[in-house]
Amino acid sequence: MAQHILSGNPPVAITLRRSARARRISLRVSGIDGTVTLTVPRGVNAAEALAFARSREDWLRGHLARRPEAVPVAAGVLLPIEGALWRIAPGRGRQVVLEAGEARVPGPEEMLAPRLAAWLRGRARDRLAMASDRHAARLGERFTRLTLRDTRSRWGSCSSGGALSYSWRLILAPPEVLDYVAAHEVAHLAEMNHSPAFWALVARLCPGFEAPRRWLRQEGAGLHRYRFD
């Protein structure tokens, strides 16, 4: 992959990716982090590809402008936790407490965001482990390990070795969304594809999965707007 800059105000970084399977030039903006990818078939040079991007500049800039603005996590900010909004506030003691509409975070102000992020990761691990265990038991399957990341390209994955990986930001989404992603990845333990048989397993594990799947497509990108750094 190569990085290029589309000049203008502001400049736009474009990742040029060559693909042997691509039949035409395509331009894509990630709904999660706004990364712009220009996919190019073999035999098409970079100048031609960038000319294509410039011809779509109005569409590209309009798409980027509609992305939700970043929200630095700090006292007073409303943050979704398991689908409900909580106002972040300073707290006492040693633990984060959800009470009276507030997420009360103990410690000095400069540690509020990283401490809250660590607590959210722990809560996400608990919820995802329980959901994954429950779904795997229903299928008679076992996973080898479970890891959490702050992934930008996908909400979960399942390796051929049975390792599950999830985005910890799923704890910000409604519980049924987290449960759907767990069901989706656990179903891959039995069907490592997206065949009709796979989707039948997802429907068995998570009846009505279409609604949380649709929520994730429409609202999921907004979960990445909250900055904990």
Secondary structure, 3 states (H helix, E strand, C coil): CEEEEECCCCCEEEEEEEECCCCCCEEEECCCCCCEEEEEECCCCHHHHHHHHHHCHHHHHHHHHCCCCCEECCCCCEEEECCEEEEEEEECCCCCEEECCEEEEECCHHHHHHHHHHHHHHHHHHHHHHHHHHHHHHHCCCCCEEEEECCCCCCEEECCCCEEEEEHHHHHCCHHHHHHHHHHHHHCCCCCCCCHHHHHHHHHHCCCCHHHHHHHHHHHHHHHHEECC
